[in-house]
C-alpha cells in the first residue's frame, strides 16, 4: 500500500500564509479603476512564492524530494529568492543559476536563505541550458519554471480563486500581466474562464527590453513590429498557449518608470514590473469602460531593485 508522503511541519509556514489583498487603485482624478493583487506581500516579497511552494510540495508528494535533497532553478532573481526561502523551510539545499547581469541585491537575498548562487555568462536561455546540464549530472531536482505546468497550476488553483472571492460581483472582465514565464497571466485567465467569466487576457509588453534585461521573469517578451514573441523562445508556458482572447499591450519605458515612482508615492513598495502592469491595465480599463473589472498584479517588492535604473533619481 502506498502511503502519502508527509510534508515537513516544523518551522514551515508557507502553506499557512493568508491571501494577499486585492484593492482598487486609481492613480489620478478621472483615471480608470484597476483591481490590483498585492503579491509583493508574499513572504519572500514576490508572487513567485506561490509557484516555488506548489512545485516543491508536489515534488515532495511524488517522492522526488526528501529532507536533505538538492534543488536548483535557473532564474533572473525572484523565483530563485522564492525557492531559496521555500527550500530553507523544507530542509532542502538550493542552488540558483542566475545571469551575470542580475542585481547584487538578489544574490544577497538568495544567500541569506542559505542558497548558493552560480552566475552564468550569456542570455537567459544559456543560463537555463547550463542549469539543466548541471542538474542532470548531479541528479538535482530542477524547478523548470518556464516549462513546468505546476507554475500555471499554482495560479489557476490558488491565486485565481482568491481574486474571485475578493472582487465585487465575483467576476473578472480582463486580466493583465507582464509575461516572464507566462504562468501568472495564463493561470489567472484559466481560473477565470473556469468560473465562467467572459474574461480577456492582456500581456504587458515593454517597448524595449532594457528595463527588464536583468529580470526576464517579470517580462521576457520583447516588442517587435513584425513578430511579438518570447525572447529566445524561453517560455514554453507562454509560447504553447492557445488563447483566442489574448492581446499584447505595448508600454514605453518612461511610462513604466513614472507609474512605478507614482506607486511609491502612494505607499506601494513595488518594483518596475508593477508600473508596467498598471500602465497596461489602465489602457485596457479605458477601452472597456468604467463598469469593467480589470485585474492585474503587483508582482514584487522594491528592495531587489535598489541598483536598478528606476532608483536613479533618488541616488542623484
Secondary structure, 3 states (H helix, E strand, C coil): CCCCCCCCCCCCCHHHCCCCCEEEECCCCCCCCEEEEEHHHCCCCECHHHHHHHHHHHHHHCCCCCCCCEEEEECCCHHHHHHHHHHHHHCCEEEEEEECCCCHHHHHHHHHCCCEEEEECCCHHHHHHHHHHHHHHHCCEECCCCCCHHHHHHHHHHHHHHHHHHCHHHCCCEEEEECCCCHHHHHHHHHHHHCCCCCEEEEEEECCCHHHCCCCCCCCEECCCCCCEEHHHCCHHHHCCCCCCEEEEEECHHHHHHHHHHHHHCCCCECHHHHHHHHHHHHHHHHHCCCCCEEEEECEEHHHHCCCHHHHHHHC
